[in-house]
């Protein structure tokens, strides 16, 4: 079954659907670094299919240049299937033309995607003086709907943050559902928690699924996975890091854990990439030590509790948990794109490693496998990871939809 992925980001949603057996026709994404990541991953899947993954590992190890890596598959249009442009306006006609060429008369069975969520998020609304009511991103669902009108897929998946339900008093969500129904789709939604699907993260998202009125389909029952693992099971095999340490390629510290092998995050390779820690100044490191010490006592650091000499913000009433330790003995709190700006909200849970999470650790919390490579450098990688749909969650959603479509 063929699908197109809109607002693709690094491809977390797509990764889940590919692993569930769906065939990607095209990805549309505005961020150029995310598009390079998508290209890299699509080539990975092609090499895996051909049993030639050694070439991919050579690329990760730096033995093969990106130009050589990309050129190997230019003839099968992998690069052209990643459409690096903004959705909307005059661009849509060009996007449709590219997708039509790629599809080559094949039917598009499914459209998936999650438009940028800042306009719906509670944090975004709290920081904006108008509560994001005037933000144009509130209406990106209409751009998404243009692809439904163009391709008439059997099913679509629209993923977003919980704030979508309450944004503008619920009017945006009500209007969105009515709009999708007007163009010929039945729909329903549920609020899903990523930890119910093997992801070691407390992440709640709205999964809205629509289906064409002329097909026999019903909203799927997602199959939860018993999840008794913790962040310790996720990170314990990775090498210790100092702030600013750059392990682009490193060996594992220990053998794999049951969690990592069970969910295939470690999948047979003897090295790991992008175990990279950002540097921190002395002030932040002192705050991190205080946060870790408090957390070991079962307390969370609140900004007003800091010594005055360590405070740089006058506002001590909102966002008081801006320094937050990841829970090693449970699930991580929600990973968001702000991790690209600083690591204060993702402090590593160990007083022997006073720092924030590495790129690879953040990727694992989002359930990306270790052979998933993020292009564009550390900051770009953090942004892509924070914006992504966890692939494990996406795969289970995809499998449930697939069962209903067959």
C-alpha positions, 0 to 999 in steps of 0.5 A, spaced: 500 500 500 502 506 497 503 512 502 505 520 502 508 523 508 506 531 509 510 535 513 515 529 514 520 532 518 526 526 519 521 521 518 519 518 524 512 517 522 514 514 515 519 509 519 513 506 522 509 505 516 515 503 512 516 497 517 509 495 517 510 494 510 507 500 507 510 503 501 513 511 501 511 514 494 513 521 496 515 525 502 514 533 503 518 537 508 520 544 508 527 543 512 533 541 508 537 538 513 530 533 515 530 532 507 537 529 507 536 525 513 530 522 509 534 521 503 539 517 507 534 513 511 530 511 504 537 509 501 538 505 508 531 501 506 533 500 499 540 497 501 537 493 506 532 490 501 538 488 497 542 485 503 547 491 502 548 494 508 555 494 509 555 500 504 551 504 509 555 502 514 561 505 510 557 511 509 556 512 517 563 510 518 566 516 514 569 511 509 564 513 503 562 520 501 555 523 501 556 524 494 558 517 492 552 515 497 547 519 494 549 518 487 548 510 488 541 511 487 540 517 483 537 512 478 531 510 482 529 517 484 530 516 491 532 524 492 526 526 487 521 523 492 524 527 498 520 534 496 524 540 499 519 545 499 513 548 503 506 546 502 501 551 500 500 556 495 503 556 488 507 550 491 502 545 491 501 545 483 509 543 483 508 538 489 502 534 485 506 534 479 512 531 482 508 526 486 504 524 480 511 523 476 513 518 482 507 515 483 507 513 475 499 512 475 499 508 482 494 509 487 495 513 493 492 509 498 494 513 504 496 520 506 500 521 513 502 527 516 503 532 522 503 539 521 507 544 525 504 544 532 506 550 535 500 554 534 496 548 537 501 547 543 499 549 550 506 552 551 506 556 544 499 559 546 502 561 553 508 564 550 504 568 545 500 574 547 494 572 542 494 565 544 497 563 537 490 565 534 492 569 529 498 564 527 497 562 520 499 555 522 492 554 525 490 553 518 495 548 515 490 542 515 486 546 509 493 545 506 493 537 508 486 537 505 488 539 498 492 533 498 486 529 500 482 532 494 487 531 489 489 523 491 482 521 494 486 516 499 482 510 502 485 513 509 489 519 512 492 519 519 493 526 522 498 526 528 498 532 533 499 535 540 493 535 545 492 542 545 489 541 538 483 539 542 482 546 546 486 551 541 481 557 540 476 554 545 476 548 541 473 551 535 479 550 530 479 542 532 471 542 531 472 546 524 477 541 522 473 535 523 467 538 519 472 540 513 474 533 513 467 531 513 465 536 507 470 533 503 468 526 503 471 523 509 468 519 516 473 520 521 474 519 529 480 520 533 483 518 540 489 520 545 494 515 545 500 515 549 507 513 546 509 509 552 503 504 551 507 502 544 514 500 547 516 508 547 520 510 554 517 516 554 510 520 557 508 523 550 501 524 549 498 525 542 492 526 538 491 521 532 486 523 528 484 518 522 479 519 516 477 514 511 473 515 505 466 514 505 465 509 500 470 504 503 469 499 509 473 501 514 472 503 522 477 506 527 482 501 529 483 498 536 490 500 537 494 494 540 498 496 546 504 493 548 506 491 556 512 496 558 515 495 564 522 497 562 525 504 564 530 509 561 536 505 565 534 499 560 535 504 554 541 508 556 545 503 560 550 501 554 552 507 552 559 510 553 560 515 559 560 522 556 563 529 558 560 536 556 562 537 549 564 530 548 563 529 540 563 521 539 561 521 532 563 514 532 564 509 538 563 502 541 558 500 546 560 500 553 556 493 554 552 488 551 545 490 549 539 490 554 533 486 553 529 492 551 534 494 546 534 487 542 526 486 543 525 493 540 530 493 535 534 499 537 540 496 537 540 491 531 547 488 530 552 493 528 558 494 533 558 501 533 553 507 535 553 514 531 552 521 534 553 520 541 554 527 542 554 531 548 553 539 547 558 543 552 555 547 558 558 553 562 560 553 569 553 556 571 549 551 568 553 545 570 552 547 577 544 548 576 544 541 573 548 538 579 543 541 584 537 538 579 540 531 580 541 532 587 534 534 588 531 528 584 535 523 587 531 525 593 525 524 589 524 532 588 524 536 582 528 543 582 523 549 581 527 555 578 525 560 584 529 555 589 535 556 585 540 561 589 540 568 586 547 568 583 545 562 579 538 566 576 538 569 570 530 570 569 526 575 572 520 571 571 519 566 577 512 564 576 512 561 569 516 555 566 519 554 573 521 547 571 526 549 565 531 545 569 529 538 569 532 531 570 530 525 565 527 519 570 532 513 569 527 509 573 521 510 569 519 514 563 522 520 560 518 526 560 516 529 553 521 530 548 520 537 544 524 541 539 526 546 544 532 541 546 535 544 539 536 550 543 539 548 550 539 541 554 536 544 560 530 540 560 533 534 559 539 533 564 542 526 564 540 522 570 547 521 573 551 525 578 557 522 575 555 525 568 553 532 569 550 534 562 544 534 558 542 528 553 546 526 547 543 526 540 543 518 540 540 518 547 535 523 545 534 519 539 533 513 543 528 516 547 524 517 541 525 510 539 529 511 533 534 505 532 541 506 532 542 505 525 538 511 524 542 517 522 540 525 522 544 529 517 546 536 518 550 536 525 548 536 532 543 542 533 539 540 526 539 533 529 536 535 536 531 539 532 529 533 528 528 528 533 524 533 538 519 534 532 519 527 530 513 522 531 516 516 535 517 510 530 515 505 535 508 508 536 507 510 528 509 502 527 503 500 531 498 505 529 500 503 522 499 495 523 492 497 526 490 501 520 493 495 515 489 490 519 483 494 517 485 496 510 486 488 508 
